[in-house]
Amino acid sequence: MYAERAAHFAKARDVAEARWSRLANWRLVALVAAFGAVAVGWWRGPGWLVWAGLALGAAFLALVARHNRLDAERRRFAALHAISLEGLARLRRDWAAFPLRTPAAPPDPRLPLAPFAGDLDLLGPASLQQLLGVARTPAGLATLQRWLLAPAPPVTVRARQEAVAELAPLVDLRDGLALAALGPGDQERHYADFLAWAAGEPWLLRRPALRWLARLSSVLFLAGVLAQLADLTALPLWGFPLILNMLLTLLGRHTLATMGQLVDRQDLLGAYAKLFGLVRGAPLRSAELRRLQAALSAGGVGADAQLRRIGRVAILAEYSRSILAPILQLGLLWSFHVADLAERWRRDAGDRLGPWLAALGEAEALAAFGALRHDHPGWSFAQIDEGGPPRLAARGLAHPLLPPERAVPNDIALGPPGTFLLITGSNMAGKSTLLRALGLNLVLAQAGGPVCAAELRLPPLALATSMRVQDSLEQGVSYFMAELRRLKLVVDRAEAARASGGPACCYLLDEILHGTNSAERQVAARRVVRHLLGLGAIGAVSTHDLALADEGGLQDSAVLAHFTEQVDGAEAGAGLRFDYRLRPGLAPTTNALRLMALVGLPTGDPPETAEAAR
């Protein structure tokens, strides 16, 4: 579908481009002909040539207006073509072909999943955040990031699922939102400043005497100038109001600051007016989307209308940059009148701008999940089960960041409390990928998005992981200490979940404590898992340690599953094939020596050892 849309928009863009180029030539012809006709008619006669030249001048202006509309049209089709190509790249998981869009502010470290985001590829390049890159505004990007890092309550999840299902087929609406968000360009750097200004306290409205004095002085200056031009008086009556205007300009420096907040904001305000209008005007039915539409219509005035209103004021502020600015300011106190209009808007709508942007951010985040649902019709929505012992069951669960044709589905179950899934298997067989697939789908499920599974049932869960652990030379932290700190976070999360009586902890541990010797590793890993079991947490542990559950009180708690490989040939250097299918029981094979042979590392005895043996 994206390919068809890309081809359609490319054709429309090329047609508009050709018409735009032809019209540029006709513009030039009309302009030259207009000047020529007026010049000949003025100096040589006949007089009708002057009128013909004026008519050609009017035609030139009409052609300019049409040329500008064609320019906007070709740019629109080019942008829609690029948006469709992004959709194709997302389907292929061609990460380099579409951008990573992130909020300006880093994630809040207090969000529940912030410490574990790197383990699961939630944020950053080739991540869930990049895959959901349909959101483009700062509010949309921040909302999406927050949803990924903070599980929602079940009632919120169900409301979002309904909204996502409704948005999934609405490709034109989602593309319209993406297209409108392109308008501001680098104006987004003004976003935070303008938001802070809108929520601030007015200065001029609190000084009504100064407002009326500025109006009176402007009128007196204008009247004095007109009186002198009309020869009603020879006296420069405008001189006194001019001096007063100079003094008022010095006193009213705050009005100049207000003008500064509006200069260069037309594109930004116009883009947000379009975005608000698209969300507010769409024929939507789900309760969550209707709630957002109501938020954009609070007080009986639409957010889009209010943004257009302040946008018109911003156009007036632009005159402060023209060559007429000194005359407008000193003669008419332009900054006072523009600030008056701006502060009246701020009084009426300034404190609503934050909630409007929050509603837009939620709409964009839902649209991003809607695009994911549209792109993967085989994915499903998770069923959140409340009450009863925590259990998770998934059918056909796969890794959402892998290309669909490469993602191998598996059935998996976790729980009840007192048990854990122990995944064994040889190197490269798929243990870590399965854990990340499970974690990513838990995040998607509890954010309200679709999951890469045929079916997923789960209770509300507090996810905690220990997978990608790194040492730190800068902080003087060894790899083993880094592992211990990560495990402490997991244990703390499980203890907090138990103490609060909230959602149970779900832990995903990948090859834990392999930064120390094997004897201590087994003892320490068993103690950590036993402690998590005692806290009522459920989870999965992957390991190469086939003896991890043989003793230490874990025999009856471990549910065994494994990955394995197939060998092409019987010799030591034979190739290996992986089907990435999870099977019950303990792994029957290892493959470290075979992998060493495949990359050309020696696997036999050293020559001197072999000679000594002979």
C-alpha positions as CSV (number, residue, x, y, z in Angstrom):
1,M,0.0,0.0,0.0
2,Y,2.9,2.4,0.8
3,A,4.4,1.6,-2.6
4,E,1.2,2.5,-4.3
5,R,0.8,5.7,-2.4
6,A,4.5,6.6,-3.1
7,A,4.0,6.0,-6.8
8,H,0.8,8.1,-6.8
9,F,2.3,11.0,-5.0
10,A,5.5,10.9,-7.2
11,K,3.3,11.1,-10.3
12,A,1.3,14.0,-8.9
13,R,4.5,15.8,-7.8
14,D,6.0,15.5,-11.3
15,V,2.8,16.8,-12.9
16,A,2.7,19.8,-10.5
17,E,6.4,20.4,-11.1
18,A,5.9,20.5,-14.9
19,R,3.0,22.9,-14.6
20,W,5.0,25.0,-12.1
21,S,7.9,25.3,-14.5
22,R,5.7,26.2,-17.5
23,L,3.9,28.8,-15.4
24,A,7.2,30.4,-14.4
25,N,7.9,31.0,-18.1
26,W,4.5,32.6,-18.7
27,R,5.1,34.8,-15.6
28,L,8.2,36.1,-17.2
29,V,6.5,36.7,-20.6
30,A,3.6,38.5,-18.9
31,L,6.0,40.8,-16.9
32,V,8.1,41.7,-19.9
33,A,5.0,42.3,-22.0
34,A,3.4,44.5,-19.3
35,F,6.5,46.7,-19.0
36,G,7.0,46.9,-22.7
37,A,3.3,47.9,-23.4
38,V,3.3,50.5,-20.7
39,A,6.6,52.0,-21.8
40,V,5.7,52.1,-25.5
41,G,2.2,53.5,-24.8
42,W,3.6,56.1,-22.4
43,W,6.3,57.5,-24.6
44,R,5.1,56.8,-28.1
45,G,1.3,56.2,-27.9
46,P,-1.3,55.0,-28.6
47,G,-2.8,55.2,-25.1
48,W,-4.6,51.9,-25.3
49,L,-1.1,50.2,-24.9
50,V,-0.9,51.6,-21.4
51,W,-4.2,50.0,-20.5
52,A,-3.1,46.8,-22.2
53,G,0.1,46.9,-20.2
54,L,-1.9,47.4,-17.0
55,A,-4.1,44.5,-17.9
56,L,-0.9,42.3,-18.5
57,G,0.4,43.5,-15.1
58,A,-2.9,42.2,-13.5
59,A,-2.4,39.0,-15.4
60,F,1.1,38.7,-14.1
61,L,-0.1,39.1,-10.5
62,A,-2.7,36.4,-11.1
63,L,0.0,34.2,-12.5
64,V,2.1,34.8,-9.4
65,A,-0.7,33.8,-7.1
66,R,-1.3,30.6,-9.2
67,H,2.4,29.9,-9.3
68,N,2.6,30.1,-5.5
69,R,-0.3,27.7,-5.2
70,L,1.4,25.3,-7.6
71,D,4.6,25.6,-5.6
72,A,2.7,24.6,-2.4
73,E,1.1,21.8,-4.2
74,R,4.3,20.3,-5.6
75,R,5.9,20.6,-2.2
76,R,2.9,18.9,-0.6
77,F,3.1,16.0,-3.0
78,A,6.8,15.7,-2.5
79,A,6.4,15.5,1.2
80,L,3.6,12.9,1.0
81,H,5.9,10.9,-1.3
82,A,8.7,11.0,1.3
83,I,6.2,10.0,4.1
84,S,5.1,7.0,2.0
85,L,8.8,6.0,1.4
86,E,9.3,6.2,5.2
87,G,6.4,3.8,5.6
88,L,8.1,1.3,3.2
89,A,11.4,1.7,5.1
90,R,9.6,1.0,8.4
91,L,8.1,-2.2,7.0
92,R,11.6,-3.4,5.8
93,R,13.2,-2.3,9.1
94,D,15.6,-0.4,7.0
95,W,16.7,1.8,9.9
96,A,19.1,4.0,7.9
97,A,16.3,5.0,5.5
98,F,14.1,6.8,8.0
99,P,15.0,9.2,10.7
100,L,15.2,8.7,14.5
101,R,13.0,11.4,16.0
102,T,13.5,12.0,19.7
103,P,12.3,14.7,22.2
104,A,14.5,17.6,23.0
105,A,14.6,16.6,26.6
106,P,16.2,13.3,27.8
107,P,13.9,10.7,29.3
108,D,12.9,11.2,33.0
109,P,15.1,8.7,34.9
110,R,12.3,8.3,37.4
111,L,10.0,6.6,34.8
112,P,9.7,2.9,35.7
113,L,11.4,1.5,32.6
114,A,14.1,4.2,32.1
115,P,16.9,2.1,33.8
116,F,16.0,-0.8,31.5
117,A,15.4,1.0,28.2
118,G,18.8,0.0,26.7
119,D,18.3,-3.7,27.4
120,L,15.1,-3.7,25.3
121,D,16.0,-1.2,22.5
122,L,13.2,1.0,23.6
123,L,15.0,4.3,22.7
124,G,17.7,5.3,20.3
125,P,18.8,4.0,16.9
126,A,17.1,0.8,15.6
127,S,14.6,0.9,18.5
128,L,10.9,0.8,19.2
129,Q,11.0,4.6,19.5
130,Q,12.4,4.8,15.9
131,L,9.9,2.3,14.6
132,L,7.1,4.5,16.0
133,G,8.5,7.6,14.4
134,V,5.2,8.8,12.9
135,A,5.0,11.3,15.8
136,R,6.9,14.5,14.9
137,T,6.0,17.4,17.2
138,P,7.8,17.8,20.5
139,A,4.6,17.0,22.4
140,G,4.0,13.8,20.4
141,L,7.6,12.6,20.8
142,A,7.6,13.3,24.5
143,T,4.2,11.6,25.0
144,L,5.3,8.5,23.0
145,Q,8.6,8.2,25.0
146,R,6.7,8.5,28.3
147,W,4.2,5.8,27.2
148,L,7.0,3.5,26.4
149,L,8.7,4.0,29.7
150,A,5.7,4.0,32.0
151,P,3.1,1.2,31.8
152,A,-0.5,2.4,31.8
153,P,-3.3,1.1,34.0
154,P,-5.5,-1.6,32.4
155,V,-8.5,0.8,31.9
156,T,-6.2,3.2,30.0
157,V,-4.7,0.4,28.0
158,R,-8.1,-0.7,26.8
159,A,-9.1,2.9,25.9
160,R,-5.9,3.3,23.9
161,Q,-6.4,0.0,22.1
162,E,-9.8,1.1,20.9
163,A,-8.4,4.4,19.6
164,V,-5.5,2.7,17.9
165,A,-7.8,0.2,16.2
166,E,-9.9,3.1,14.9
167,L,-6.8,5.1,13.7
168,A,-5.1,2.1,12.0
169,P,-7.0,2.4,8.6
170,L,-7.0,6.2,8.6
171,V,-3.8,6.6,6.5
172,D,-4.8,10.0,5.1
173,L,-5.4,11.4,8.6
174,R,-2.0,10.1,9.8
175,D,-0.3,11.4,6.7
176,G,-2.1,14.8,7.2
177,L,-0.8,15.0,10.7
178,A,2.8,14.2,9.6
179,L,2.5,16.7,6.7
180,A,1.3,19.5,8.9
181,A,4.1,18.9,11.4
182,L,6.6,19.4,8.7
183,G,5.6,23.1,8.4
184,P,7.5,24.6,11.3
185,G,10.9,23.3,10.2
186,D,13.6,24.7,12.5
187,Q,10.9,26.9,14.2
188,E,10.5,24.1,16.7
189,R,13.4,25.6,18.6
190,H,11.0,28.4,19.6
191,Y,8.5,25.9,20.9
192,A,9.4,25.9,24.6
193,D,10.0,29.7,24.7
194,F,6.5,30.4,23.2
195,L,4.8,27.9,25.5
196,A,6.4,29.5,28.6
197,W,5.4,33.0,27.3
198,A,1.8,31.9,26.7
199,A,1.5,30.6,30.3
200,G,3.1,33.7,31.8
201,E,1.6,36.8,33.4
202,P,0.5,39.7,31.2
203,W,2.3,43.1,31.6
204,L,0.3,45.6,29.6
205,L,-3.2,44.3,30.5
206,R,-2.4,45.1,34.1
207,R,-1.7,48.7,33.2
208,P,-4.9,50.0,31.7
209,A,-3.9,53.7,32.0
210,L,-0.8,53.0,30.0
211,R,-2.8,51.2,27.3
212,W,-5.2,54.1,26.9
213,L,-2.4,56.7,26.9
214,A,-0.7,54.7,24.1
215,R,-3.9,54.7,22.1
216,L,-4.5,58.4,22.7
217,S,-0.9,59.4,21.8
218,S,-1.0,57.4,18.6
219,V,-4.3,59.0,17.5
220,L,-2.9,62.5,18.3
221,F,0.2,61.9,16.3
222,L,-1.7,60.6,13.3
223,A,-4.2,63.5,13.6
224,G,-1.4,66.1,13.7
225,V,0.3,64.6,10.6
226,L,-2.9,64.6,8.6
227,A,-3.8,68.1,9.7
228,Q,-0.4,69.4,8.5
229,L,-0.7,67.5,5.2
230,A,-4.1,68.9,4.6
231,D,-2.8,72.4,5.3
232,L,-5.2,72.8,8.2
233,T,-2.3,74.1,10.3
234,A,1.3,75.1,9.7
235,L,2.3,74.0,13.2
236,P,3.9,70.5,13.7
237,L,1.2,69.4,16.2
238,W,2.5,65.9,15.9
239,G,5.7,66.8,17.7
240,F,4.3,66.5,21.3
241,P,2.8,63.1,20.8
242,L,6.1,62.0,19.0
243,I,8.1,62.9,22.2
244,L,5.5,61.2,24.3
245,N,5.7,58.1,22.1
246,M,9.5,58.0,22.6
247,L,9.1,58.1,26.3
248,L,6.4,55.4,26.3
249,T,8.7,53.2,24.1
250,L,11.4,53.4,26.8
251,L,8.9,52.7,29.5
252,G,7.2,49.8,27.6
253,R,10.2,47.6,26.8
254,H,8.1,44.6,27.8
255,T,6.0,45.2,24.8
256,L,9.1,44.9,22.6
257,A,9.8,41.5,24.3
258,T,6.3,40.4,23.5
259,M,6.8,41.3,19.9
260,G,10.0,39.2,20.0
261,Q,8.0,36.2,21.1
262,L,5.8,36.5,18.0
263,V,8.3,37.3,15.3
264,D,9.1,34.3,13.1
265,R,6.3,32.3,14.6
266,Q,3.8,32.4,11.7
267,D,4.9,29.0,10.3
268,L,4.9,27.4,13.8
269,L,1.5,28.8,14.7
270,G,0.0,28.0,11.3
271,A,1.3,24.4,11.5
272,Y,-0.2,23.9,15.0
273,A,-3.5,25.4,13.9
274,K,-3.6,22.8,11.1
275,L,-2.7,20.0,13.5
276,F,-5.4,21.0,16.0
277,G,-7.9,21.3,13.2
278,L,-7.1,17.9,11.8
279,V,-7.6,16.2,15.2
280,R,-10.6,18.3,16.1
281,G,-12.4,17.9,12.8
282,A,-11.9,14.2,12.1
283,P,-15.0,12.0,12.4
284,L,-13.8,9.8,15.3
285,R,-15.9,7.5,17.5
286,S,-13.7,5.9,20.2
287,A,-14.1,7.3,23.7
288,E,-10.4,8.2,24.0
289,L,-10.3,10.1,20.7
290,R,-13.5,11.9,21.5
291,R,-12.0,12.9,24.8
292,L,-9.0,14.5,23.0
293,Q,-11.3,16.3,20.6
294,A,-13.3,17.7,23.5
295,A,-10.0,18.9,25.1
296,L,-9.2,20.8,21.9
297,S,-12.7,22.4,22.0
298,A,-12.7,23.5,25.7
299,G,-14.6,26.7,26.4
300,G,-16.5,26.6,23.2
301,V,-13.6,27.9,21.1
302,G,-11.5,25.5,19.0
303,A,-7.8,25.3,19.6
304,D,-7.2,25.7,15.9
305,A,-9.2,29.0,15.8
306,Q,-7.2,30.4,18.7
307,L,-3.9,29.5,17.1
308,R,-5.1,31.2,13.8
309,R,-6.0,34.3,15.9
310,I,-2.6,34.6,17.5
311,G,-1.1,33.8,14.1
312,R,-2.7,37.0,12.7
313,V,-1.2,39.0,15.6
314,A,2.2,37.4,14.7
315,I,1.9,38.8,11.2
316,L,1.5,42.3,12.6
317,A,4.6,41.7,14.8
318,E,6.6,41.0,11.6
319,Y,6.3,44.7,10.6
320,S,8.8,45.4,13.4
321,R,11.4,44.0,11.1
322,S,10.5,46.1,8.1
323,I,12.1,49.5,7.0
324,L,8.9,51.1,8.3
325,A,9.5,49.9,11.9
326,P,10.9,53.2,13.3
327,I,7.9,55.1,11.9
328,L,5.4,52.6,13.1
329,Q,7.0,52.5,16.6
330,L,7.7,56.1,17.2
331,G,4.6,57.4,15.4
332,L,2.0,54.8,16.3
333,L,3.5,52.9,19.2
334,W,3.2,49.7,17.2
335,S,4.6,47.4,19.9
336,F,1.9,48.6,22.4
337,H,-1.0,47.7,20.0
338,V,0.5,44.4,19.0
339,A,1.3,43.5,22.7
340,D,-2.3,44.5,23.6
341,L,-3.7,42.0,21.1
342,A,-1.2,39.3,22.1
343,E,-1.9,39.7,25.8
344,R,-5.6,39.6,25.3
345,W,-5.1,36.3,23.4
346,R,-2.9,35.1,26.3
347,R,-5.6,36.0,28.8
348,D,-8.2,34.1,26.8
349,A,-6.2,31.1,25.6
350,G,-2.7,31.1,27.0
351,D,-3.3,28.8,29.9
352,R,-5.1,26.3,27.6
353,L,-2.1,26.0,25.2
354,G,-0.4,23.4,27.4
355,P,-3.4,21.1,27.7
356,W,-4.0,21.5,23.9
357,L,-0.5,20.5,23.2
358,A,-0.8,17.5,25.6
359,A,-3.9,16.4,23.8
360,L,-2.2,16.7,20.4
361,G,0.8,14.7,21.8
362,E,-1.6,11.9,22.9
363,A,-3.3,12.0,19.5
364,E,0.1,11.7,17.7
365,A,1.2,8.8,20.0
366,L,-2.0,7.0,19.3
367,A,-1.5,7.6,15.5
368,A,2.0,6.1,15.8
369,F,0.5,3.0,17.3
370,G,-2.2,3.1,14.7
371,A,0.5,3.0,11.9
372,L,2.1,0.0,13.6
373,R,-1.3,-1.8,13.7
374,H,-1.9,-0.9,10.0
375,D,1.5,-2.0,8.9
376,H,1.2,-5.4,10.7
377,P,-2.4,-6.7,10.4
378,G,-1.3,-10.0,11.8
379,W,-0.4,-8.5,15.2
380,S,-3.0,-8.4,18.0
381,F,-3.9,-6.5,21.0
382,A,-3.0,-7.9,24.4
383,Q,-5.7,-8.9,26.8
384,I,-5.0,-7.5,30.3
385,D,-6.3,-9.9,33.0
386,E,-6.9,-8.4,36.4
387,G,-7.3,-10.6,39.5
388,G,-5.9,-14.1,40.1
389,P,-2.3,-15.2,40.3
390,P,0.0,-13.4,37.7
391,R,0.4,-15.5,34.6
392,L,1.5,-14.6,31.1
393,A,0.7,-16.7,28.0
394,A,1.7,-15.8,24.5
395,R,1.1,-17.6,21.2
396,G,3.2,-16.8,18.2
397,L,5.2,-14.1,19.9
398,A,8.1,-12.7,17.9
399,H,10.6,-9.8,18.0
400,P,8.8,-6.6,16.8
401,L,12.0,-4.9,15.6
402,L,13.0,-7.7,13.2
403,P,11.8,-7.6,9.6
404,P,8.5,-9.6,9.6
405,E,9.9,-12.3,7.3
406,R,12.8,-12.9,9.7
407,A,10.9,-12.8,13.0
408,V,10.4,-16.4,14.2
409,P,7.3,-16.8,16.4
410,N,7.3,-18.8,19.6
411,D,4.8,-19.8,22.3
412,I,5.8,-18.8,25.8
413,A,4.3,-18.9,29.3
414,L,5.4,-17.3,32.6
415,G,4.0,-17.9,36.0
416,P,2.4,-18.7,38.3
417,P,4.5,-17.2,41.2
418,G,6.9,-19.7,42.6
419,T,8.0,-20.8,39.1
420,F,10.3,-19.3,36.5
421,L,11.2,-20.1,32.9
422,L,14.8,-21.3,32.5
423,I,16.0,-21.0,28.9
424,T,19.1,-22.8,27.9
425,G,20.8,-23.3,24.5
426,S,23.9,-22.9,22.6
427,N,25.5,-19.6,21.4
428,M,23.5,-17.6,18.8
429,A,20.5,-19.9,19.1
430,G,18.1,-17.1,20.1
431,K,17.9,-16.9,23.9
432,S,18.6,-13.2,24.2
433,T,16.4,-12.4,21.2
434,L,13.5,-14.2,22.8
435,L,13.9,-12.3,26.1
436,R,14.0,-9.0,24.3
437,A,11.0,-9.9,22.2
438,L,9.1,-10.7,25.3
439,G,10.1,-7.5,27.0
440,L,9.3,-5.3,24.0
441,N,5.9,-6.9,23.6
442,L,5.2,-6.3,27.3
443,V,6.0,-2.7,26.8
444,L,3.8,-2.4,23.7
445,A,1.0,-4.2,25.5
446,Q,1.0,-1.9,28.5
447,A,1.3,1.2,26.4
448,G,-1.9,0.3,24.6
449,G,-0.3,-0.6,21.2
450,P,-0.4,-3.8,19.1
451,V,1.9,-6.6,20.0
452,C,3.9,-8.8,17.7
453,A,2.0,-12.0,18.7
454,A,-1.0,-13.9,17.5
455,E,-2.3,-13.8,21.1
456,L,-1.0,-12.4,24.4
457,R,-2.6,-12.5,27.8
458,L,-1.0,-11.0,30.8
459,P,-1.7,-9.2,34.1
460,P,-0.5,-5.7,34.9
461,L,3.3,-6.2,35.3
462,A,6.2,-4.2,36.6
463,L,9.0,-5.1,34.1
464,A,12.6,-5.3,35.1
465,T,15.6,-6.6,33.1
466,S,19.3,-7.3,33.3
467,M,20.7,-7.9,29.8
468,R,23.1,-5.4,28.3
469,V,25.4,-4.6,31.2
470,Q,28.5,-2.4,30.6
471,D,31.5,-1.6,32.8
472,S,32.5,2.1,33.1
473,L,36.1,3.2,33.1
474,E,35.0,6.8,33.8
475,Q,33.1,5.7,36.9
476,G,35.6,3.1,37.9
477,V,32.9,0.3,37.8
478,S,34.0,-3.2,36.8
479,Y,31.8,-5.4,34.7
480,F,30.9,-7.6,37.7
481,M,30.0,-4.6,39.8
482,A,27.8,-3.2,37.0
483,E,26.0,-6.6,36.9
484,L,25.4,-6.4,40.6
485,R,24.0,-2.9,40.4
486,R,21.6,-3.9,37.6
487,L,20.5,-7.0,39.6
488,K,19.9,-4.7,42.6
489,L,17.6,-2.6,40.5
490,V,15.6,-5.7,39.5
491,V,15.4,-6.9,43.1
492,D,14.4,-3.5,44.3
493,R,11.6,-3.3,41.7
494,A,10.3,-6.7,42.8
495,E,10.5,-5.8,46.5
496,A,8.6,-2.5,45.8
497,A,6.0,-4.3,43.8
498,R,5.5,-6.8,46.7
499,A,5.4,-4.1,49.3
500,S,2.9,-1.8,47.4
501,G,0.5,-4.6,46.5
502,G,0.6,-3.4,43.0
503,P,1.4,-5.2,39.7
504,A,3.7,-8.2,40.2
505,C,7.3,-7.9,39.0
506,C,8.3,-9.6,35.7
507,Y,12.0,-10.1,35.5
508,L,14.0,-11.0,32.4
509,L,17.6,-12.0,33.1
510,D,20.1,-12.8,30.4
511,E,23.3,-14.7,31.3
512,I,23.6,-13.0,34.7
513,L,26.8,-12.8,36.7
514,H,29.1,-14.2,34.0
515,G,31.6,-11.5,35.2
516,T,32.9,-13.9,37.8
517,N,34.1,-17.5,38.1
518,S,31.6,-20.3,37.3
519,A,31.4,-21.7,40.9
520,E,30.5,-18.4,42.5
521,R,28.3,-17.5,39.5
522,Q,26.0,-20.5,40.1
523,V,25.7,-19.9,43.8
524,A,25.0,-16.2,43.4
525,A,22.5,-16.7,40.5
526,R,20.6,-19.3,42.4
527,R,20.3,-17.0,45.4
528,V,19.0,-14.1,43.3
529,V,16.4,-16.2,41.5
530,R,15.3,-17.8,44.8
531,H,14.8,-14.3,46.3
532,L,12.8,-13.2,43.3
533,L,10.6,-16.3,43.6
534,G,10.1,-15.6,47.2
535,L,8.8,-12.1,46.3
536,G,6.1,-13.5,44.1
537,A,7.7,-12.3,40.9
538,I,7.5,-14.2,37.6
539,G,10.0,-14.2,34.9
540,A,12.5,-15.9,32.6
541,V,16.3,-16.5,32.9
542,S,18.6,-17.5,30.0
543,T,21.9,-19.2,30.7
544,H,24.6,-21.4,29.3
545,D,24.9,-23.0,32.7
546,L,23.1,-26.3,32.2
547,A,23.5,-27.1,36.0
548,L,21.8,-23.9,37.2
549,A,18.6,-25.6,38.3
550,D,20.1,-28.9,39.3
551,E,20.3,-28.0,43.0
552,G,19.9,-25.0,45.3
553,G,16.2,-25.3,45.7
554,L,15.3,-24.5,42.1
555,Q,14.6,-27.9,40.7
556,D,10.9,-27.8,41.4
557,S,10.6,-24.1,40.4
558,A,12.3,-24.1,37.0
559,V,10.2,-24.7,33.8
560,L,12.8,-25.8,31.3
561,A,13.0,-24.7,27.6
562,H,15.8,-24.5,25.1
563,F,17.0,-23.6,21.7
564,T,19.3,-25.8,19.6
565,E,21.0,-25.9,16.2
566,Q,21.4,-28.2,13.3
567,V,24.8,-29.2,12.0
568,D,25.5,-29.3,8.3
569,G,28.0,-32.2,8.1
570,A,29.8,-34.2,10.8
571,E,33.3,-32.6,10.8
572,A,34.5,-30.2,13.4
573,G,34.3,-27.2,11.1
574,A,30.8,-28.0,9.8
575,G,28.3,-25.2,9.4
576,L,25.5,-24.5,11.9
577,R,21.8,-23.7,11.2
578,F,19.4,-22.2,13.7
579,D,15.6,-22.3,13.5
580,Y,15.1,-20.2,16.6
581,R,12.3,-22.4,17.8
582,L,11.8,-22.8,21.5
583,R,11.6,-26.4,22.7
584,P,10.8,-27.9,26.0
585,G,13.5,-29.3,28.3
586,L,17.2,-28.7,28.8
587,A,19.5,-28.0,25.8
588,P,21.1,-31.2,24.6
589,T,24.1,-29.6,22.8
590,T,26.7,-26.9,22.9
591,N,28.4,-25.2,20.0
592,A,31.3,-23.0,21.2
593,L,34.0,-25.1,19.6
594,R,32.1,-25.3,16.3
595,L,31.7,-21.6,16.2
596,M,35.4,-21.2,16.9
597,A,36.2,-23.4,14.0
598,L,33.9,-21.5,11.7
599,V,35.7,-18.2,12.3
600,G,39.1,-19.8,12.0
601,L,40.2,-20.1,15.6
602,P,42.2,-23.1,16.6
603,T,40.2,-25.8,18.5
604,G,42.8,-28.6,18.9
605,D,45.8,-29.0,21.2
606,P,48.8,-26.7,20.7
607,P,51.6,-28.3,18.7
608,E,54.0,-28.6,21.7
609,T,51.2,-30.3,23.7
610,A,50.5,-32.8,20.9
611,E,54.3,-33.5,20.5
612,A,54.6,-34.1,24.3
613,A,51.7,-36.5,24.2
614,R,53.4,-38.6,21.5
